[in-house]
Amino acid sequence: MSVLTPGICSVTLRNSSIEDVVDIVSTARLAGIEWSSQAHVVDAAAALRAKQATAAAGLTVLSLGSYYRVGSRGDFGAVMALASALGAPRIRVWAGESASLEASPQGWDAVVADAQRISGLAAAHGLEIAFEYHGGTLTDSAETTLELLARVDRPNAGTYWQPAVGLTDEQAVDSLRHVLDHVVGIHCFSWWPQRERLPLTDRRPLWLSVGEILRDSGASTDLMLEFVEADLPENVIRDSEFLTRIALGAEQATALKGGT
């Protein structure tokens, strides 16, 4: 039976302190937090603060949202140290610095080799890695994400998913179905038609479909708010109510009964 955990990426509240993030998430009745290594968990002391504040509020650390660019062969040990101090089970990483159609064969090879390297390092510490599903990287489409994961071929390497900018609901859902077997987390937001930030409910059919697909898959997945209108805490609370209903299946049940 699938368990969908409603949470948030702390970068959504980048201007709030660690303690304020936890307070807002608690008020919103979400269950967990992906802590950003850019906005909040910037060093070991901050990681410990975030870990302790999250636990004290009865919340779960879902992952470390890192900005490690796979292929750079950078200091992944430092990233793992942050994840360990935070108590995160998973590290989000980025698949290179080029869009899939612009990347050279050598660029692809570099990302694959580094992904295999860091997957091994992470596995030795009981950690997973998950690629950001994002434009400007090798995971900018379902097809290239599958290609990368097949080439990396490591059991602790998966992917996040989010609706790519400009896709219709149907196109976005189709992309999710393609990568579903490898998805470990969903970044949830409603942008339309491009980068205009809307309430999560403004793309209600999309998120109803996402919840149904995840539930039918039987896999457990984290649903994490990533962007809200104007980055306002009150909009986090507003969107969280809908996200939690999606996670629980309550919104789908309402739709089946003809509710609004």
C-alpha positions, 0 to 999 in steps of 0.5 A, a space after each residue: 500500500 502506497 504512503 504519500 507524505 505531504 511535505 515542503 522544500 524549505 527553499 520555498 521559505 528561503 527568507 525564513 529562519 530554520 525555526 520559522 520554517 518548522 513553525 510554518 510547516 507545523 501550522 500547515 500540518 505537513 509531515 516533513 521537510 526537504 531542507 535546502 543546503 542553499 537557504 538553510 542547511 549551509 553548514 554542520 551547525 545549521 544541519 544540527 539545528 534543523 534536525 533538532 527543530 524538525 524532530 522536536 516538532 514531530 516532523 520528518 527530515 525528507 531529504 537534503 536539497 543539495 545543489 551538487 552538480 553531477 559531473 563536476 566531480 566536486 566535494 560530495 563528501 562535504 554534501 554527505 556530511 551535511 546530510 548525515 548531520 541533518 539525518 536525511 535519508 536522501 540527497 537531491 542532486 542535479 544532472 550536469 549543467 547542460 540541457 540534454 540536447 546541448 550536452 556532448 557525449 563527453 558531457 553525458 559520460 562525465 555525468 554518468 561516471 560521477 553519478 556512479 561514483 557518488 551513488 557508491 559513496 552514498 550507499 556506503 552511508 545508507 543514503 539515496 540520491 535523487 536527480 532534480 527533474 529540471 530544464 537545463 540538465 540531462 533530466 529535462 525530459 522523461 526519455 533522457 531521465 530514463 536514459 541517464 538512470 539506465 546508464 548509471 544503473 545503481 539501486 540507490 539512484 532515483 529521480 524526483 518529478 515535477 510538471 515541466 514548464 509549459 506542459 499541459 496537464 496531459 503532457 505532464 501526467 504522461 511524463 510522470 507515467 514514463 518515469 514512475 518506476 524511478 520516482 522517489 519524490 514529487 516537487 509540487 507547484 502550479 505554474 501556468 502558462 509558463 512561470 506564473 505562480 498560481 495556487 496549487 488548486 488552479 491545476 487541480 485536475 493535474 494534481 488529482 491525476 498525480 495523486 491517483 497515479 502514485 496511489 495506484 503504483 503502490 509505491 511510497 512517495 514524498 509530495 513536497 511543495 516547492 513554490 507558492 504565490 509570492 513566497 508567502 507563508 500564508 500561501 504555504 498554509 493554503 496550498 498545504 491543505 489541498 496537498 494533504 488531501 491529495 496525499 490522503 486520497 480525500 480529494 480524489 474521493 471528493 471528485 468521484 462523488 462529484 464534489 468541488 
